[in-house]
Amino acid sequence: MTPIAWYDPSSGAVSTNPNSHLFTPLAQVWPLDVNKEWVGLTEDDMDFLFPHGSSVLVQETVKIIEAKLKEKNS
């Protein structure tokens, strides 16, 4: 995966340019990429968002939206 940014731990600077003037001279610059695992809503989350008696249609709609987001972000 291609880095989306670089980080200089000595200065705390982050930049999309690996040769940024923000980085400390001779610093070790670390490439950053985003490779996170999808985390969906748990049953506890659903219970919190939709307490007992909430519309089943709304709950099912949220599950469909969540599934589509997972598909697009995985």
TORKETOR-760471 format. One record per residue: x negated, y, z of N, C-alpha, C in turn. Coordinates in steps of 0.02 Angstrom, whole numbers, plus 50000, padded with zeros to 5 digits. Each point is the difference from the previous one (the first is absolute). Layout:
{neast:X&nnorth:Y&nup:Z&caeast:X&canorth:Y&caup:Z&ceast:X&cnorth:Y&cup:Z}
...
// end
This chain:
{neast:49958&nnorth:49941&nup:50000&caeast:50042&canorth:50059&caup:50000&ceast:49955&cnorth:50062&cup:50000}
{neast:50018&nnorth:50048&nup:49960&caeast:49963&canorth:50062&caup:49995&ceast:50013&cnorth:50044&cup:50061}
{neast:49947&nnorth:50027&nup:50031&caeast:50011&canorth:50044&caup:50058&ceast:50043&cnorth:50060&cup:49981}
{neast:50043&nnorth:50020&nup:50047&caeast:50042&canorth:50059&caup:49989&ceast:49969&cnorth:50062&cup:50031}
{neast:49951&nnorth:49989&nup:50045&caeast:49966&canorth:50056&caup:50033&ceast:49936&cnorth:49973&cup:50033}
{neast:49960&nnorth:50045&nup:50025&caeast:49939&canorth:49982&caup:50035&ceast:49999&cnorth:50036&cup:50067}
{neast:49967&nnorth:49969&nup:50049&caeast:49998&canorth:50024&caup:50068&ceast:49927&cnorth:50005&cup:50024}
{neast:49983&nnorth:50055&nup:50031&caeast:49934&canorth:50010&caup:50029&ceast:50007&cnorth:49997&cup:50076}
{neast:49980&nnorth:49944&nup:50032&caeast:50008&canorth:49994&caup:50072&ceast:49959&cnorth:50049&cup:50040}
{neast:49947&nnorth:50026&nup:49971&caeast:49959&canorth:50047&caup:50039&ceast:50032&cnorth:50069&cup:50005}
{neast:50041&nnorth:50019&nup:49951&caeast:50033&canorth:50065&caup:50003&ceast:50076&cnorth:49994&cup:50008}
{neast:50026&nnorth:49940&nup:49988&caeast:50073&canorth:49990&caup:50004&ceast:50036&cnorth:50024&cup:49938}
{neast:49963&nnorth:50019&nup:49948&caeast:50030&canorth:50026&caup:49939&ceast:50027&cnorth:49943&cup:49957}
{neast:50056&nnorth:50014&nup:49966&caeast:50030&canorth:49954&caup:49952&ceast:50011&cnorth:50039&cup:49936}
{neast:49983&nnorth:49969&nup:49943&caeast:50009&canorth:50033&caup:49936&ceast:50012&cnorth:49949&cup:49945}
{neast:50035&nnorth:50021&nup:49948&caeast:50010&canorth:49957&caup:49942&ceast:49939&cnorth:50002&cup:49954}
{neast:49953&nnorth:50044&nup:50015&caeast:49938&canorth:50007&caup:49961&ceast:49943&cnorth:49969&cup:50041}
{neast:49967&nnorth:49946&nup:49975&caeast:49946&canorth:49970&caup:50039&ceast:49939&cnorth:50045&cup:50007}
{neast:49996&nnorth:50052&nup:49961&caeast:49943&canorth:50047&caup:50003&ceast:50021&cnorth:50067&cup:50031}
{neast:50051&nnorth:50000&nup:50041&caeast:50027&canorth:50060&caup:50029&ceast:49948&cnorth:50039&cup:50041}
{neast:50005&nnorth:50065&nup:49997&caeast:49956&canorth:50043&caup:50041&ceast:50018&cnorth:49995&cup:50075}
{neast:50056&nnorth:49970&nup:50016&caeast:50021&canorth:49992&caup:50069&ceast:49960&cnorth:49946&cup:50037}
{neast:49968&nnorth:49956&nup:49962&caeast:49963&canorth:49945&caup:50031&ceast:49931&cnorth:50023&cup:50022}
{neast:49978&nnorth:49972&nup:50057&caeast:49934&canorth:50016&caup:50028&ceast:49946&cnorth:49973&cup:49952}
{neast:49948&nnorth:50040&nup:49987&caeast:49946&canorth:49975&caup:49956&ceast:49972&cnorth:49934&cup:50027}
{neast:49988&nnorth:49953&nup:49955&caeast:49973&canorth:49934&caup:50015&ceast:50045&cnorth:49958&cup:50044}
{neast:50063&nnorth:50018&nup:50004&caeast:50047&canorth:49962&caup:50041&ceast:50020&cnorth:49936&cup:49965}
{neast:50019&nnorth:49950&nup:50039&caeast:50027&canorth:49939&caup:49972&ceast:50075&cnorth:50013&cup:49989}
{neast:50021&nnorth:50003&nup:49938&caeast:50070&canorth:50015&caup:49984&ceast:50036&cnorth:49934&cup:49986}
{neast:50057&nnorth:49990&nup:50034&caeast:50037&canorth:49937&caup:49994&ceast:50058&cnorth:50009&cup:49951}
{neast:50008&nnorth:49953&nup:49953&caeast:50059&canorth:50002&caup:49956&ceast:50062&cnorth:49979&cup:50038}
{neast:50056&nnorth:50032&nup:49986&caeast:50064&canorth:49984&caup:50032&ceast:50049&cnorth:49975&cup:49948}
{neast:50035&nnorth:49948&nup:50015&caeast:50054&canorth:49978&caup:49956&ceast:50060&cnorth:49982&cup:50044}
{neast:50057&nnorth:49997&nup:49968&caeast:50061&canorth:49984&caup:50036&ceast:50021&cnorth:49930&cup:49979}
{neast:49997&nnorth:49954&nup:50046&caeast:50019&canorth:49931&caup:49986&ceast:50036&cnorth:49974&cup:50062}
{neast:50059&nnorth:50026&nup:50011&caeast:50038&canorth:49982&caup:50059&ceast:50052&cnorth:49947&cup:49984}
{neast:50013&nnorth:49958&nup:50048&caeast:50051&canorth:49949&caup:49993&ceast:50068&cnorth:50032&cup:50013}
{neast:50050&nnorth:49979&nup:49962&caeast:50068&canorth:50025&caup:50009&ceast:50025&cnorth:49981&cup:50069}
{neast:50031&nnorth:50047&nup:50035&caeast:50032&canorth:49987&caup:50064&ceast:50073&cnorth:50022&cup:49994}
{neast:50044&nnorth:49952&nup:50002&caeast:50071&canorth:50014&caup:49993&ceast:50033&cnorth:50011&cup:50068}
{neast:50065&nnorth:50012&nup:49997&caeast:50039&canorth:50010&caup:50062&ceast:50011&cnorth:49933&cup:50034}
{neast:49993&nnorth:49999&nup:50065&caeast:50013&canorth:49939&caup:50039&ceast:50074&cnorth:49998&cup:50017}
{neast:50021&nnorth:49943&nup:50026&caeast:50070&canorth:49995&caup:50023&ceast:50013&cnorth:50050&cup:50056}
{neast:49951&nnorth:50011&nup:50045&caeast:50007&canorth:50050&caup:50053&ceast:50009&cnorth:50070&cup:49970}
{neast:49961&nnorth:50015&nup:49947&caeast:50008&canorth:50065&caup:49966&ceast:50071&cnorth:50007&cup:49973}
{neast:50024&nnorth:49947&nup:49967&caeast:50068&canorth:50002&caup:49972&ceast:50052&cnorth:50008&cup:50054}
{neast:49991&nnorth:49965&nup:50057&caeast:50047&canorth:50007&caup:50056&ceast:50000&cnorth:50070&cup:50028}
{neast:49941&nnorth:50031&nup:50003&caeast:49995&canorth:50069&caup:50024&ceast:50034&cnorth:50049&cup:49952}
{neast:49985&nnorth:49991&nup:49935&caeast:50029&canorth:50045&caup:49950&ceast:50075&cnorth:49991&cup:49991}
{neast:50021&nnorth:49937&nup:50005&caeast:50070&canorth:49984&caup:49989&ceast:50026&cnorth:49958&cup:50058}
{neast:50021&nnorth:50034&nup:50053&caeast:50025&canorth:49965&caup:50059&ceast:50060&cnorth:49955&cup:49981}
{neast:50014&nnorth:49953&nup:50044&caeast:50056&canorth:49954&caup:49989&ceast:50063&cnorth:50040&cup:49981}
{neast:50032&nnorth:49978&nup:49948&caeast:50060&canorth:50034&caup:49978&ceast:49988&cnorth:50047&cup:49941}
{neast:49937&nnorth:50009&nup:49981&caeast:49985&canorth:50043&caup:49942&ceast:50022&cnorth:49964&cup:49936}
{neast:50009&nnorth:50038&nup:49949&caeast:50022&canorth:49975&caup:49936&ceast:49952&cnorth:49948&cup:49971}
{neast:50026&nnorth:49942&nup:49984&caeast:49959&canorth:49947&caup:49969&ceast:49977&cnorth:50023&cup:49931}
{neast:50042&nnorth:50037&nup:49966&caeast:49982&canorth:50025&caup:49933&ceast:49939&cnorth:50045&cup:50004}
{neast:49996&nnorth:50043&nup:50049&caeast:49943&canorth:50044&caup:50009&ceast:49938&cnorth:49959&cup:50016}
{neast:50006&nnorth:49951&nup:50044&caeast:49943&canorth:49957&caup:50018&ceast:49974&cnorth:49963&cup:49939}
{neast:50044&nnorth:49972&nup:49960&caeast:49980&canorth:49963&caup:49940&ceast:49968&cnorth:50047&cup:49949}
{neast:50025&nnorth:50061&nup:49995&caeast:49971&canorth:50049&caup:49954&ceast:49929&cnorth:50016&cup:50021}
{neast:49988&nnorth:50008&nup:50065&caeast:49932&canorth:50014&caup:50025&ceast:49954&cnorth:49942&cup:49983}
{neast:50023&nnorth:49939&nup:50008&caeast:49959&canorth:49941&caup:49984&ceast:49982&cnorth:49998&cup:49926}
{neast:50047&nnorth:50018&nup:49957&caeast:49987&canorth:50002&caup:49928&ceast:49948&cnorth:50054&cup:49983}
{neast:50008&nnorth:50059&nup:50031&caeast:49952&canorth:50054&caup:49989&ceast:49931&cnorth:49980&cup:50025}
{neast:49997&nnorth:49969&nup:50059&caeast:49936&canorth:49978&caup:50027&ceast:49966&cnorth:49949&cup:49953}
{neast:50038&nnorth:49953&nup:49973&caeast:49973&canorth:49950&caup:49955&ceast:49972&cnorth:50032&cup:49937}
{neast:50034&nnorth:50051&nup:49974&caeast:49976&canorth:50035&caup:49940&ceast:49937&cnorth:50038&cup:50016}
{neast:49996&nnorth:50033&nup:50057&caeast:49939&canorth:50036&caup:50019&ceast:49942&cnorth:49953&cup:50008}
{neast:50013&nnorth:49941&nup:50030&caeast:49946&canorth:49950&caup:50008&ceast:49975&cnorth:49978&cup:49932}
{neast:50045&nnorth:49989&nup:49954&caeast:49982&canorth:49979&caup:49932&ceast:49956&cnorth:50053&cup:49967}
{neast:50018&nnorth:50063&nup:50007&caeast:49963&canorth:50054&caup:49967&ceast:49933&cnorth:50014&cup:50034}
{neast:49993&nnorth:49983&nup:50063&caeast:49939&canorth:50016&caup:50036&ceast:49955&cnorth:49941&cup:50015}
{neast:50015&nnorth:49943&nup:49971&caeast:49959&canorth:49940&caup:50011&ceast:49963&cnorth:49982&cup:49938}
// end
